[in-house]
């Protein structure tokens, strides 16, 4: 009997469905690859959903644990893997670079593009960590608040007078601002909503209220004192820029000339200006300390003024 051939219906159907020039093995391989890619994509999507769920749970746990949450308008920073041949990008590194630029080049030099140059990258790379320049300014302010808080600490714990404690806070802030060129300009028209700024405000309010300061005075006092601190720091910087190479002796000589001018005014028209001319230019009349500290005097005036709002002694302090 002649040999029977195998049925060819299925095989011919498969061949008809295959693209021209493609073998069966190749078609099956591509189909398997597509299935594998689909499974990988599904796994990745699941991983992303799980990561998002863990992050949300972490934020809730942190809030319940007393960690200060970010304001609702703040954007959570991203986390890109840095290239090994460039400085690592992070929110902290970006803020540090911006402050360094202020120290070396001045406040006006700060831009997203200029900060990005410190990392050898473009401005777009920064937006995964900082939303825009306005948010960068907020972060700079909060870093300054942290630095000033450290300077205000009394390591010996000897300061018990509330007025002196307030002065120490302001002195520390003033020293911090003047140590960073014209960085005080970052605080103009900006409320320190960062965690360090909020802690500084809380500490001052706690101190004032604990000694019986009326709430409406305590609430405004911090803002008033802060404006004095920032304004004085900015004015100091402007004078330094106007007379960059002047020595302290030259400054005293220049102020003395102003005093000479005021004294030479017609006394009948300006009796107070002429009589206070030397005091107005900061002269004390003491050879040991020829110039009084204008910042300290202004601070003392402010704090003594606050004390007049306190209730009579014997008022029970708030805890």
Helices and strands as residue ranges (DSSP letters): H 9-17, H 24-64, H 91-105, G 107-109, H 112-117, G 123-128, H 133-152, H 162-178, G 183-187, H 195-210, H 215-242, H 248-263, H 271-275, H 277-280, H 294-307
